[in-house]
């Protein structure tokens, strides 16, 4: 069973992009296929063509989505993501009171659109360390494992 996933991310400093590609390594390592796309290169409607959806954004200010994610986020309201596995991730900064608020907003949106959020949001402070890069790879692997479990349930 081939699992198709998409990772859509917004990254200013490159940290969230690095996280996205490490998660992608985990997805491929677990036998899934993945496309990693910058937020400015994807239309929200494309999400419906994948089994699994992962959204990533750095947290701006004290818990907000970055500006480049706002149009995409609003246009997602037209989607029905029932039957899709989903997860969210992003780089953040513990300096702020609402650490990783963008990840929380993405999880809320995915849930509101009917997606099954299968993993807790992954929040990495600033640039991922070697250990956190491994955590990102495990996150990708776990996502595929959860998705395969769902697909078995749906086909039963």
Helices and strands as residue ranges (DSSP letters): E 4-10, H 15-29, E 33-38, G 39-41, G 44-49, E 52-57, E 59-60, E 64-65, H 67-75, G 76-78, E 85-92, H 101-112, E 116-117, E 122-125, H 130-155
